[in-house]
Amino acid sequence: MKDTYVYPAVITVDADGISVEFPDLPGCLSCADTTEEAARNANEALRLHLWSMEKDGDVIPAPTDLTKIVLEERQIPLLVEVFMPPVRDRQANRFVKKTLSIPSWLNAEAERAGVNFSQILQTSLKEHLQVAN
């Protein structure tokens, strides 16, 4: 697992918009209305695609040298660089919504006491699972 990846992308400009694909990473695609937006979206697509591959334990292929990319008419090459540590941190610390049920009387008491339900649940789960922050 590397901290920085650089992959070639191919931007295809058509009358109805711009598409972005990464020849080395099937399924890593994006689209946009402008070339600037295409570059931003390509970066986001690459970050999330690589993070998903890392999480799943997939082998991340070496990038093809930009000079070896064969372009067709209306295509533009682009090197996209991503720095993964902040991506990993954001994904590891993202919150998920959980639905749970507690007795009505307990809910009323907790609300009266101003309890932060999310904080209590997080603290209790960490203690129960014996995990640290």
ChimeraX attribute file (.defattr): number of C-alpha atoms within 10 A of each C-alpha:
attribute: neighborCount
match mode: 1-to-1
recipient: residues
	/A:1	11
	/A:2	9
	/A:3	11
	/A:4	10
	/A:5	16
	/A:6	15
	/A:7	21
	/A:8	22
	/A:9	27
	/A:10	22
	/A:11	24
	/A:12	20
	/A:13	20
	/A:14	11
	/A:15	6
	/A:16	8
	/A:17	13
	/A:18	19
	/A:19	21
	/A:20	25
	/A:21	20
	/A:22	24
	/A:23	17
	/A:24	15
	/A:25	19
	/A:26	9
	/A:27	11
	/A:28	18
	/A:29	18
	/A:30	20
	/A:31	20
	/A:32	19
	/A:33	14
	/A:34	12
	/A:35	18
	/A:36	10
	/A:37	13
	/A:38	21
	/A:39	20
	/A:40	13
	/A:41	18
	/A:42	27
	/A:43	21
	/A:44	15
	/A:45	20
	/A:46	24
	/A:47	21
	/A:48	17
	/A:49	17
	/A:50	21
	/A:51	18
	/A:52	14
	/A:53	13
	/A:54	15
	/A:55	10
	/A:56	9
	/A:57	10
	/A:58	10
	/A:59	10
	/A:60	13
	/A:61	9
	/A:62	11
	/A:63	14
	/A:64	15
	/A:65	10
	/A:66	14
	/A:67	8
	/A:68	8
	/A:69	13
	/A:70	10
	/A:71	12
	/A:72	9
	/A:73	7
	/A:74	10
	/A:75	17
	/A:76	14
	/A:77	17
	/A:78	16
	/A:79	15
	/A:80	18
	/A:81	15
	/A:82	18
	/A:83	14
	/A:84	18
	/A:85	12
	/A:86	12
	/A:87	16
	/A:88	17
	/A:89	10
	/A:90	11
	/A:91	12
	/A:92	9
	/A:93	8
	/A:94	7
	/A:95	8
	/A:96	5
	/A:97	6
	/A:98	6
	/A:99	4
	/A:100	5
	/A:101	6
	/A:102	7
	/A:103	7
	/A:104	9
	/A:105	9
	/A:106	10
	/A:107	14
	/A:108	11
	/A:109	11
	/A:110	13
	/A:111	12
	/A:112	9
	/A:113	9
	/A:114	9
	/A:115	12
	/A:116	10
	/A:117	12
	/A:118	11
	/A:119	10
	/A:120	11
	/A:121	11
	/A:122	12
	/A:123	14
	/A:124	12
	/A:125	12
	/A:126	13
	/A:127	11
	/A:128	9
	/A:129	8
	/A:130	8
	/A:131	9
	/A:132	7
	/A:133	5
